[in-house]
Amino acid sequence: MSLIKKAFIVFALAGVLIVGGVAMNKKEASAAEQVQINMEKIDKSIQRETREHTDLSFISNPYDYIRDSEYYDNT
């Protein structure tokens, strides 16, 4: 096998590893961003409940705030 073919194979494998690594990092960042977005929506929901003095705002059990929350289920 010539030196050029060996170099091509090495660079091709390195390229595949780099592209694969970048693709995986984007997926992880996307999942982390989605969790952050869901947590912010949960927080806004709780703030709205307390601001509007709904029946839920008088309950001290924190699980009641997230019981029917689609954002909590997504987190």
N, C-alpha and C positions, 0 to 999 in steps of 0.2 A: 504494500500500500504506500503510495507516494506521500510525501510531506504535505502537499496541497490538499489531498483528500482527508488526511488526518486533521489538518487545521480546519477544514470545512466542517467536519463532523463535530469537532470540539466547539466551534463557534455556533453551530446549529443547536447543539444541546444546551449551551449556555443561553442562547436566545430563548429557547423554549422554557427553561427554568425562570428566566427573568420575566417573561410575559406571564407565565403561570403565577409567579409570586405577586405581580402587580394585580392580576385579576382577583386573587384571593384577598389581598388587602382591601380592594374596593368593596368586596362582599362584606367583610368584617366591619368596615367603616359604615356601610349602609345599614347593617343590623344595629350597630351602636347608635347611629343617628335615629333610627326608627324607635328604639327604646327611649331615647331622650325626648323625642317628639311626643310619644305616648305619656311619658311622665309629666311633661309640661301640660298636656291636655287634662290629665287627672288633676293637677294642681289648679288649673283654671276652673275646672268643674267644681272643685271643693270651694274655691274662692267665691264662685257664683252662688253656691248654696248658702254660704254664710252671709253674703252681702244681701241676698234677697230674703233672708230669714225664713227659709222654708222649714217644713217639719224636720227634715233631715239635719238641719243646722243645729238643732237642739239636742241631738243624740251624741253621746260622748264616745261611742264605739267606732273606732276608725274604719273597721271593716264594713260598716254600713255605707260608708261613702263610696266604696269601690265594688260593692256586691254586684251591681248590674252594669258595671262600667266596661264597655267594649275596649277601652284603651288599656285597662288593667289586664284583660284577657289577652290582648296583643303583646303585652310586655312579658 
